[in-house]
Amino acid sequence: MPERKQTTLAGMQIGQSGVVIQIQGGHGLVNRLNSLGIRPGKRITKTSSMIMRGPVTIQVDRAQVAIGFGMARRIIVELD
C-alpha cells in the first residue's frame, strides 16, 4: 500500500483535501483550533489563501473557517 503524503495546511494547494493528523502546539493552540472544529481525524479542504503569509481559509464540516498562516503551519494533514 503506498504511503500517503503529509504536509502542513499552509503547504496544501487550494482545492486539496485531507485529514488532520496532528497539531503541533500547546494546549492554547489545540483548544483554539478545537473550538473551530479543527482537530485530528477531521477532513478539511483548503479553499483559499492570501499571499505574503496571509490568512488561510478551509472548509471543515459545513463551515468555512479562516485561520492565520502561523496556525496553518502547525496543522499536519495527510492528503487524499
Biopython code that builds the backbone (N, CA, C, O; Angstrom):
import numpy as np
from Bio.PDB.StructureBuilder import StructureBuilder

atoms = [
    (1, "MET", "N", (0.845, -1.178, 0.000)),
    (1, "MET", "CA", (0.000, 0.000, 0.000)),
    (1, "MET", "C", (0.893, 1.244, 0.000)),
    (1, "MET", "O", (1.783, 1.354, 0.843)),
    (2, "PRO", "N", (0.674, 2.181, -0.925)),
    (2, "PRO", "CA", (1.535, 3.369, -0.974)),
    (2, "PRO", "C", (1.314, 4.269, 0.237)),
    (2, "PRO", "O", (0.217, 4.350, 0.790)),
    (3, "GLU", "N", (2.390, 4.940, 0.626)),
    (3, "GLU", "CA", (2.281, 5.876, 1.739)),
    (3, "GLU", "C", (1.544, 7.120, 1.279)),
    (3, "GLU", "O", (1.711, 7.581, 0.150)),
    (4, "ARG", "N", (0.734, 7.648, 2.168)),
    (4, "ARG", "CA", (0.036, 8.898, 1.860)),
    (4, "ARG", "C", (0.947, 10.063, 2.189)),
    (4, "ARG", "O", (1.734, 10.008, 3.135)),
    (5, "LYS", "N", (0.832, 11.102, 1.409)),
    (5, "LYS", "CA", (1.680, 12.274, 1.591)),
    (5, "LYS", "C", (1.155, 13.133, 2.738)),
    (5, "LYS", "O", (-0.050, 13.336, 2.885)),
    (6, "GLN", "N", (2.084, 13.627, 3.540)),
    (6, "GLN", "CA", (1.743, 14.528, 4.632)),
    (6, "GLN", "C", (2.353, 15.895, 4.363)),
    (6, "GLN", "O", (3.446, 16.001, 3.808)),
    (7, "THR", "N", (1.637, 16.935, 4.760)),
    (7, "THR", "CA", (2.113, 18.304, 4.627)),
    (7, "THR", "C", (1.431, 19.145, 5.688)),
    (7, "THR", "O", (0.564, 18.662, 6.417)),
    (8, "THR", "N", (1.823, 20.392, 5.769)),
    (8, "THR", "CA", (1.110, 21.309, 6.651)),
    (8, "THR", "C", (-0.076, 21.893, 5.890)),
    (8, "THR", "O", (-0.113, 21.861, 4.660)),
    (9, "LEU", "N", (-1.032, 22.419, 6.625)),
    (9, "LEU", "CA", (-2.151, 23.100, 5.982)),
    (9, "LEU", "C", (-1.636, 24.263, 5.137)),
    (9, "LEU", "O", (-2.152, 24.512, 4.048)),
    (10, "ALA", "N", (-0.631, 24.970, 5.628)),
    (10, "ALA", "CA", (-0.061, 26.090, 4.869)),
    (10, "ALA", "C", (0.538, 25.617, 3.546)),
    (10, "ALA", "O", (0.532, 26.365, 2.568)),
    (11, "GLY", "N", (1.053, 24.393, 3.501)),
    (11, "GLY", "CA", (1.682, 23.857, 2.304)),
    (11, "GLY", "C", (0.730, 23.226, 1.310)),
    (11, "GLY", "O", (1.140, 22.869, 0.206)),
    (12, "MET", "N", (-0.534, 23.082, 1.680)),
    (12, "MET", "CA", (-1.517, 22.493, 0.769)),
    (12, "MET", "C", (-1.843, 23.455, -0.364)),
    (12, "MET", "O", (-1.747, 24.673, -0.209)),
    (13, "GLN", "N", (-2.226, 22.897, -1.496)),
    (13, "GLN", "CA", (-2.697, 23.693, -2.624)),
    (13, "GLN", "C", (-4.188, 23.983, -2.432)),
    (13, "GLN", "O", (-4.893, 23.222, -1.769)),
    (14, "ILE", "N", (-4.654, 25.074, -3.010)),
    (14, "ILE", "CA", (-6.082, 25.386, -2.954)),
    (14, "ILE", "C", (-6.845, 24.265, -3.651)),
    (14, "ILE", "O", (-6.491, 23.852, -4.755)),
    (15, "GLY", "N", (-7.891, 23.779, -2.999)),
    (15, "GLY", "CA", (-8.693, 22.684, -3.527)),
    (15, "GLY", "C", (-8.286, 21.319, -3.010)),
    (15, "GLY", "O", (-9.040, 20.357, -3.156)),
    (16, "GLN", "N", (-7.105, 21.212, -2.406)),
    (16, "GLN", "CA", (-6.671, 19.925, -1.858)),
    (16, "GLN", "C", (-7.426, 19.614, -0.573)),
    (16, "GLN", "O", (-7.794, 20.510, 0.186)),
    (17, "SER", "N", (-7.648, 18.320, -0.348)),
    (17, "SER", "CA", (-8.318, 17.847, 0.856)),
    (17, "SER", "C", (-7.446, 16.836, 1.564)),
    (17, "SER", "O", (-6.543, 16.242, 0.974)),
    (18, "GLY", "N", (-7.731, 16.653, 2.829)),
    (18, "GLY", "CA", (-7.023, 15.659, 3.613)),
    (18, "GLY", "C", (-7.596, 15.586, 5.011)),
    (18, "GLY", "O", (-8.577, 16.250, 5.346)),
    (19, "VAL", "N", (-6.953, 14.760, 5.816)),
    (19, "VAL", "CA", (-7.381, 14.545, 7.195)),
    (19, "VAL", "C", (-6.309, 15.094, 8.124)),
    (19, "VAL", "O", (-5.123, 14.810, 7.962)),
    (20, "VAL", "N", (-6.744, 15.883, 9.101)),
    (20, "VAL", "CA", (-5.819, 16.402, 10.110)),
    (20, "VAL", "C", (-5.296, 15.222, 10.918)),
    (20, "VAL", "O", (-6.078, 14.433, 11.449)),
    (21, "ILE", "N", (-3.961, 15.102, 11.013)),
    (21, "ILE", "CA", (-3.399, 14.004, 11.797)),
    (21, "ILE", "C", (-2.671, 14.490, 13.042)),
    (21, "ILE", "O", (-2.462, 13.721, 13.980)),
    (22, "GLN", "N", (-2.281, 15.772, 13.055)),
    (22, "GLN", "CA", (-1.554, 16.275, 14.219)),
    (22, "GLN", "C", (-1.614, 17.795, 14.248)),
    (22, "GLN", "O", (-1.637, 18.453, 13.208)),
    (23, "ILE", "N", (-1.637, 18.340, 15.466)),
    (23, "ILE", "CA", (-1.498, 19.782, 15.662)),
    (23, "ILE", "C", (-0.271, 19.982, 16.522)),
    (23, "ILE", "O", (-0.209, 19.499, 17.653)),
    (24, "GLN", "N", (0.706, 20.695, 15.987)),
    (24, "GLN", "CA", (1.967, 20.915, 16.687)),
    (24, "GLN", "C", (1.876, 22.226, 17.453)),
    (24, "GLN", "O", (2.131, 23.298, 16.904)),
    (25, "GLY", "N", (1.514, 22.131, 18.710)),
    (25, "GLY", "CA", (1.385, 23.340, 19.513)),
    (25, "GLY", "C", (0.941, 23.003, 20.915)),
    (25, "GLY", "O", (0.646, 21.852, 21.236)),
    (26, "GLY", "N", (0.899, 24.016, 21.735)),
    (26, "GLY", "CA", (0.498, 23.856, 23.126)),
    (26, "GLY", "C", (-1.009, 23.748, 23.275)),
    (26, "GLY", "O", (-1.760, 23.748, 22.300)),
    (27, "HIS", "N", (-1.426, 23.655, 24.537)),
    (27, "HIS", "CA", (-2.853, 23.489, 24.835)),
    (27, "HIS", "C", (-3.688, 24.654, 24.321)),
    (27, "HIS", "O", (-4.814, 24.452, 23.865)),
    (28, "GLY", "N", (-3.148, 25.880, 24.388)),
    (28, "GLY", "CA", (-3.901, 27.041, 23.913)),
    (28, "GLY", "C", (-4.240, 26.941, 22.438)),
    (28, "GLY", "O", (-5.379, 27.182, 22.039)),
    (29, "LEU", "N", (-3.252, 26.587, 21.627)),
    (29, "LEU", "CA", (-3.479, 26.452, 20.188)),
    (29, "LEU", "C", (-4.428, 25.296, 19.898)),
    (29, "LEU", "O", (-5.359, 25.430, 19.104)),
    (30, "VAL", "N", (-4.188, 24.170, 20.541)),
    (30, "VAL", "CA", (-5.041, 22.994, 20.324)),
    (30, "VAL", "C", (-6.487, 23.317, 20.696)),
    (30, "VAL", "O", (-7.408, 22.962, 19.961)),
    (31, "ASN", "N", (-6.692, 23.987, 21.831)),
    (31, "ASN", "CA", (-8.050, 24.333, 22.261)),
    (31, "ASN", "C", (-8.704, 25.335, 21.315)),
    (31, "ASN", "O", (-9.894, 25.222, 21.021)),
    (32, "ARG", "N", (-7.943, 26.308, 20.841)),
    (32, "ARG", "CA", (-8.483, 27.307, 19.912)),
    (32, "ARG", "C", (-8.937, 26.640, 18.618)),
    (32, "ARG", "O", (-10.039, 26.897, 18.134)),
    (33, "LEU", "N", (-8.084, 25.784, 18.062)),
    (33, "LEU", "CA", (-8.448, 25.095, 16.823)),
    (33, "LEU", "C", (-9.609, 24.134, 17.047)),
    (33, "LEU", "O", (-10.474, 23.993, 16.183)),
    (34, "ASN", "N", (-9.631, 23.475, 18.202)),
    (34, "ASN", "CA", (-10.725, 22.569, 18.537)),
    (34, "ASN", "C", (-12.056, 23.322, 18.557)),
    (34, "ASN", "O", (-13.075, 22.801, 18.103)),
    (35, "SER", "N", (-12.044, 24.550, 19.084)),
    (35, "SER", "CA", (-13.272, 25.346, 19.131)),
    (35, "SER", "C", (-13.761, 25.720, 17.728)),
    (35, "SER", "O", (-14.942, 26.011, 17.537)),
    (36, "LEU", "N", (-12.854, 25.711, 16.753)),
    (36, "LEU", "CA", (-13.214, 25.991, 15.361)),
    (36, "LEU", "C", (-13.571, 24.718, 14.588)),
    (36, "LEU", "O", (-13.904, 24.778, 13.405)),
    (37, "GLY", "N", (-13.500, 23.567, 15.261)),
    (37, "GLY", "CA", (-13.817, 22.299, 14.609)),
    (37, "GLY", "C", (-12.630, 21.627, 13.957)),
    (37, "GLY", "O", (-12.791, 20.636, 13.245)),
    (38, "ILE", "N", (-11.428, 22.158, 14.192)),
    (38, "ILE", "CA", (-10.220, 21.602, 13.581)),
    (38, "ILE", "C", (-9.505, 20.763, 14.622)),
    (38, "ILE", "O", (-8.962, 21.286, 15.596)),
    (39, "ARG", "N", (-9.511, 19.439, 14.402)),
    (39, "ARG", "CA", (-8.880, 18.515, 15.350)),
    (39, "ARG", "C", (-8.446, 17.271, 14.592)),
    (39, "ARG", "O", (-8.938, 17.016, 13.493)),
    (40, "PRO", "N", (-7.534, 16.495, 15.161)),
    (40, "PRO", "CA", (-7.120, 15.259, 14.485)),
    (40, "PRO", "C", (-8.325, 14.386, 14.137)),
    (40, "PRO", "O", (-9.244, 14.215, 14.938)),
    (41, "GLY", "N", (-8.295, 13.841, 12.922)),
    (41, "GLY", "CA", (-9.375, 12.999, 12.433)),
    (41, "GLY", "C", (-10.375, 13.736, 11.559)),
    (41, "GLY", "O", (-11.172, 13.103, 10.867)),
    (42, "LYS", "N", (-10.348, 15.065, 11.579)),
    (42, "LYS", "CA", (-11.292, 15.851, 10.780)),
    (42, "LYS", "C", (-10.796, 16.007, 9.351)),
    (42, "LYS", "O", (-9.611, 16.237, 9.114)),
    (43, "ARG", "N", (-11.717, 15.878, 8.404)),
    (43, "ARG", "CA", (-11.411, 16.107, 6.992)),
    (43, "ARG", "C", (-11.568, 17.593, 6.708)),
    (43, "ARG", "O", (-12.566, 18.208, 7.083)),
    (44, "ILE", "N", (-10.564, 18.163, 6.038)),
    (44, "ILE", "CA", (-10.594, 19.578, 5.693)),
    (44, "ILE", "C", (-10.247, 19.754, 4.219)),
    (44, "ILE", "O", (-9.593, 18.904, 3.614)),
    (45, "THR", "N", (-10.694, 20.864, 3.656)),
    (45, "THR", "CA", (-10.356, 21.251, 2.287)),
    (45, "THR", "C", (-9.889, 22.695, 2.316)),
    (45, "THR", "O", (-10.569, 23.561, 2.867)),
    (46, "LYS", "N", (-8.733, 22.958, 1.725)),
    (46, "LYS", "CA", (-8.224, 24.331, 1.654)),
    (46, "LYS", "C", (-8.958, 25.050, 0.533)),
    (46, "LYS", "O", (-8.924, 24.611, -0.617)),
    (47, "THR", "N", (-9.623, 26.156, 0.865)),
    (47, "THR", "CA", (-10.423, 26.858, -0.133)),
    (47, "THR", "C", (-9.766, 28.137, -0.636)),
    (47, "THR", "O", (-10.046, 28.569, -1.755)),
    (48, "SER", "N", (-8.898, 28.752, 0.166)),
    (48, "SER", "CA", (-8.182, 29.939, -0.307)),
    (48, "SER", "C", (-7.027, 30.252, 0.627)),
    (48, "SER", "O", (-6.962, 29.767, 1.757)),
    (49, "SER", "N", (-6.125, 31.070, 0.128)),
    (49, "SER", "CA", (-5.043, 31.594, 0.962)),
    (49, "SER", "C", (-4.581, 32.908, 0.357)),
    (49, "SER", "O", (-4.693, 33.129, -0.849)),
    (50, "MET", "N", (-4.070, 33.763, 1.201)),
    (50, "MET", "CA", (-3.597, 35.068, 0.757)),
    (50, "MET", "C", (-2.083, 35.029, 0.590)),
    (50, "MET", "O", (-1.397, 34.228, 1.226)),
    (51, "ILE", "N", (-1.579, 35.890, -0.260)),
    (51, "ILE", "CA", (-0.133, 35.966, -0.446)),
    (51, "ILE", "C", (0.515, 36.610, 0.778)),
    (51, "ILE", "O", (-0.161, 37.204, 1.619)),
    (52, "MET", "N", (1.806, 36.483, 0.856)),
    (52, "MET", "CA", (2.595, 37.094, 1.924)),
    (52, "MET", "C", (2.163, 36.616, 3.314)),
    (52, "MET", "O", (2.038, 37.414, 4.244)),
    (53, "ARG", "N", (1.939, 35.321, 3.442)),
    (53, "ARG", "CA", (1.611, 34.710, 4.725)),
    (53, "ARG", "C", (0.316, 35.233, 5.341)),
    (53, "ARG", "O", (0.201, 35.378, 6.558)),
    (54, "GLY", "N", (-0.638, 35.507, 4.487)),
    (54, "GLY", "CA", (-1.942, 35.966, 4.960)),
    (54, "GLY", "C", (-2.792, 34.801, 5.426)),
    (54, "GLY", "O", (-2.322, 33.664, 5.462)),
    (55, "PRO", "N", (-4.043, 35.072, 5.783)),
    (55, "PRO", "CA", (-4.921, 34.028, 6.313)),
    (55, "PRO", "C", (-5.187, 32.899, 5.313)),
    (55, "PRO", "O", (-5.122, 33.083, 4.097)),
    (56, "VAL", "N", (-5.482, 31.743, 5.864)),
    (56, "VAL", "CA", (-5.817, 30.544, 5.095)),
    (56, "VAL", "C", (-7.268, 30.204, 5.416)),
    (56, "VAL", "O", (-7.657, 30.173, 6.584)),
    (57, "THR", "N", (-8.066, 29.949, 4.387)),
    (57, "THR", "CA", (-9.465, 29.583, 4.584)),
    (57, "THR", "C", (-9.647, 28.114, 4.224)),
    (57, "THR", "O", (-9.169, 27.637, 3.195)),
    (58, "ILE", "N", (-10.355, 27.413, 5.108)),
    (58, "ILE", "CA", (-10.618, 25.992, 4.882)),
    (58, "ILE", "C", (-12.095, 25.705, 5.081)),
    (58, "ILE", "O", (-12.828, 26.484, 5.691)),
    (59, "GLN", "N", (-12.509, 24.572, 4.553)),
    (59, "GLN", "CA", (-13.839, 24.057, 4.835)),
    (59, "GLN", "C", (-13.664, 22.878, 5.774)),
    (59, "GLN", "O", (-12.911, 21.947, 5.489)),
    (60, "VAL", "N", (-14.367, 22.927, 6.899)),
    (60, "VAL", "CA", (-14.380, 21.827, 7.857)),
    (60, "VAL", "C", (-15.840, 21.593, 8.223)),
    (60, "VAL", "O", (-16.545, 22.524, 8.613)),
    (61, "ASP", "N", (-16.288, 20.359, 8.097)),
    (61, "ASP", "CA", (-17.715, 20.040, 8.186)),
    (61, "ASP", "C", (-18.426, 20.906, 7.145)),
    (61, "ASP", "O", (-18.073, 20.862, 5.967)),
    (62, "ARG", "N", (-19.408, 21.681, 7.556)),
    (62, "ARG", "CA", (-20.115, 22.536, 6.587)),
    (62, "ARG", "C", (-19.758, 24.008, 6.757)),
    (62, "ARG", "O", (-20.448, 24.877, 6.224)),
    (63, "ALA", "N", (-18.699, 24.291, 7.488)),
    (63, "ALA", "CA", (-18.331, 25.675, 7.797)),
    (63, "ALA", "C", (-17.058, 26.102, 7.070)),
    (63, "ALA", "O", (-16.166, 25.290, 6.822)),
    (64, "GLN", "N", (-16.992, 27.382, 6.736)),
    (64, "GLN", "CA", (-15.767, 27.996, 6.229)),
    (64, "GLN", "C", (-15.072, 28.632, 7.431)),
    (64, "GLN", "O", (-15.692, 29.379, 8.187)),
    (65, "VAL", "N", (-13.794, 28.336, 7.603)),
    (65, "VAL", "CA", (-13.030, 28.838, 8.742)),
    (65, "VAL", "C", (-11.755, 29.482, 8.218)),
    (65, "VAL", "O", (-11.055, 28.899, 7.390)),
    (66, "ALA", "N", (-11.450, 30.691, 8.702)),
    (66, "ALA", "CA", (-10.206, 31.373, 8.341)),
    (66, "ALA", "C", (-9.281, 31.363, 9.552)),
    (66, "ALA", "O", (-9.693, 31.701, 10.661)),
    (67, "ILE", "N", (-8.028, 30.972, 9.330)),
    (67, "ILE", "CA", (-7.037, 30.977, 10.403)),
    (67, "ILE", "C", (-5.763, 31.635, 9.889)),
    (67, "ILE", "O", (-5.544, 31.738, 8.682)),
    (68, "GLY", "N", (-4.941, 32.070, 10.809)),
    (68, "GLY", "CA", (-3.691, 32.713, 10.444)),
    (68, "GLY", "C", (-2.688, 31.732, 9.866)),
    (68, "GLY", "O", (-2.765, 30.526, 10.098)),
    (69, "PHE", "N", (-1.747, 32.275, 9.108)),
    (69, "PHE", "CA", (-0.715, 31.453, 8.476)),
    (69, "PHE", "C", (0.106, 30.699, 9.521)),
    (69, "PHE", "O", (0.453, 29.536, 9.313)),
    (70, "GLY", "N", (0.420, 31.351, 10.642)),
    (70, "GLY", "CA", (1.200, 30.697, 11.694)),
    (70, "GLY", "C", (0.507, 29.460, 12.236)),
    (70, "GLY", "O", (1.151, 28.440, 12.483)),
    (71, "MET", "N", (-0.805, 29.545, 12.424)),
    (71, "MET", "CA", (-1.568, 28.371, 12.870)),
    (71, "MET", "C", (-1.565, 27.298, 11.789)),
    (71, "MET", "O", (-1.402, 26.113, 12.081)),
    (72, "ALA", "N", (-1.745, 27.718, 10.544)),
    (72, "ALA", "CA", (-1.810, 26.766, 9.432)),
    (72, "ALA", "C", (-0.511, 25.971, 9.300)),
    (72, "ALA", "O", (-0.533, 24.818, 8.870)),
    (73, "ARG", "N", (0.612, 26.576, 9.664)),
    (73, "ARG", "CA", (1.897, 25.861, 9.597)),
    (73, "ARG", "C", (2.009, 24.778, 10.661)),
    (73, "ARG", "O", (2.860, 23.896, 10.549)),
    (74, "ARG", "N", (1.177, 24.824, 11.679)),
    (74, "ARG", "CA", (1.254, 23.860, 12.781)),
    (74, "ARG", "C", (0.249, 22.712, 12.656)),
    (74, "ARG", "O", (0.199, 21.829, 13.513)),
    (75, "ILE", "N", (-0.543, 22.730, 11.593)),
    (75, "ILE", "CA", (-1.543, 21.681, 11.367)),
    (75, "ILE", "C", (-0.997, 20.723, 10.314)),
    (75, "ILE", "O", (-0.774, 21.110, 9.166)),
    (76, "ILE", "N", (-0.784, 19.469, 10.715)),
    (76, "ILE", "CA", (-0.254, 18.446, 9.810)),
    (76, "ILE", "C", (-1.432, 17.666, 9.228)),
    (76, "ILE", "O", (-2.308, 17.193, 9.953)),
    (77, "VAL", "N", (-1.429, 17.547, 7.899)),
    (77, "VAL", "CA", (-2.542, 16.938, 7.175)),
    (77, "VAL", "C", (-2.023, 15.789, 6.324)),
    (77, "VAL", "O", (-0.978, 15.898, 5.682)),
    (78, "GLU", "N", (-2.770, 14.680, 6.327)),
    (78, "GLU", "CA", (-2.499, 13.572, 5.412)),
    (78, "GLU", "C", (-3.396, 13.781, 4.201)),
    (78, "GLU", "O", (-4.621, 13.736, 4.312)),
    (79, "LEU", "N", (-2.783, 14.011, 3.048)),
    (79, "LEU", "CA", (-3.534, 14.338, 1.837)),
    (79, "LEU", "C", (-4.257, 13.126, 1.273)),
    (79, "LEU", "O", (-3.826, 11.985, 1.439)),
    (80, "ASP", "N", (-5.383, 13.409, 0.593)),
    (80, "ASP", "CA", (-6.142, 12.341, -0.079)),
    (80, "ASP", "C", (-5.360, 11.829, -1.265)),
    (80, "ASP", "O", (-5.822, 10.928, -1.967)),
]
sb = StructureBuilder()
sb.init_structure("model")
sb.init_model(0)
sb.init_chain("A")
sb.init_seg("    ")
for serial, (resi, resn, name, xyz) in enumerate(atoms, 1):
    if name == "N":
        sb.init_residue(resn, " ", resi, " ")
    sb.init_atom(name, np.array(xyz, "f"), 0.0, 1.0, " ", f" {name:<3s}", serial, name[0])
structure = sb.get_structure()
